[in-house]
Amino acid sequence: MLTFLSLIIPAHNEEHRLPPTLKTVDAFLERQPYDSEILVVENGSSDLTAVVTEAFAADHPRVRLIREQGRGKGRAVRRGMLEGAGQYRFICDADLSMPIEEVAKFLPPELEGYDVAIGSREAPGARRFNEPAYRHIQGRVFSNIVKLLVMPGFEDTQCGFKCFRAAAARDLFSVQVFDGMSFDVEVLYIARKRGYKIVEVPIDWYYRSESRVQPLMDPLRILRDTLVIRRHWGQGRYSPRTDTRP
C-alpha cells in the first residue's frame, strides 16, 4: 500500500551524524498532514550506524532500517528507492545540508506534474551558505563538464537531495547499475533519454566541512563513468522503458 512520502537516507559510517538528523527529520514529518516513512539504508558500515538507527526506530515507528551488505551510495539509494512505498521518494543525505523544511518545495501543492525533481544549488533562487570559494569553483567546473557531456540544460546533477515519483523510481532504479557516486548522473541520463519530465528545484544548502565527498577523486571517477554511461545506453544495456506511470 502506497504512503505519500518515502524519505531515503543512505548511511555508511554515520553513527554520529545520523541520530540528530533522524530526530530533526522525524519531528518535521510528525507535523505534516501526510503519511510518511524514513528508510535508513545502512551499507557496509564498520561503526554503530545500524545500532543507533534501530535504537531510534524502536520509539519512532516511521523509521525503518534496511541492511545492505554492499558498499556504495548508489547501491544504498537503489535499495531504498525500490523498497520504498511512497508516491514520492526523496533522497536525503545524512548530513542534512539542505534543511528538511525545504522538502516541501518538491511536493504538492508547491510542485506538481514532474517525474524527477533535482535539488539545485545553482538554479535561480538557490542559496549556498558557508561554502569556501575554491569548493564552489571546483563544483562549477565539474558540473559544466557533466552538462556538456550528458545533461545539457541542468546545472546541478550532484546535489544529494532528489525526489522521484513512484513509477519513475521503480523504472529508473530497476535498470540503474552504478553502485558509487556516479549513480546520480546515470539515473538522470536514463530519465532524460526515456522522456521523463525533470525539473530543478532551487534550495537552501549549507556547506558541511565533514562532507564525505573527495573533491578531486570523486569528480574524476564520475567524469570517467559518464563515458561508460553513454556507452551503456548505446549498447542497449538499459532496457527500454515501459510506461508504468499512473
BELHUPE-V434966 format. One record per run of one state. SS is the DSSP state (H for helix, E for strand, - for the rest). FROM is the first residue (numbers start at 1). LEN is the number of residues. If there is no record, write none. Layout:
# BELHUPE-V434966
ss=SS from=FROM len=LEN
ss=SS from=FROM len=LEN
This chain:
# BELHUPE-V434966
ss=- from=1 len=2
ss=E from=3 len=9
ss=- from=12 len=5
ss=H from=17 len=14
ss=- from=31 len=5
ss=E from=36 len=8
ss=- from=44 len=5
ss=H from=49 len=9
ss=- from=58 len=5
ss=E from=63 len=6
ss=- from=69 len=4
ss=H from=73 len=11
ss=- from=84 len=2
ss=E from=86 len=6
ss=- from=92 len=8
ss=H from=100 len=7
ss=- from=107 len=9
ss=E from=116 len=5
ss=- from=121 len=6
ss=E from=127 len=3
ss=- from=130 len=3
ss=H from=133 len=17
ss=- from=150 len=12
ss=E from=162 len=4
ss=H from=166 len=8
ss=- from=174 len=9
ss=H from=183 len=11
ss=- from=194 len=4
ss=E from=198 len=5
ss=- from=203 len=1
ss=E from=204 len=3
ss=- from=207 len=10
ss=H from=217 len=18
ss=- from=235 len=12
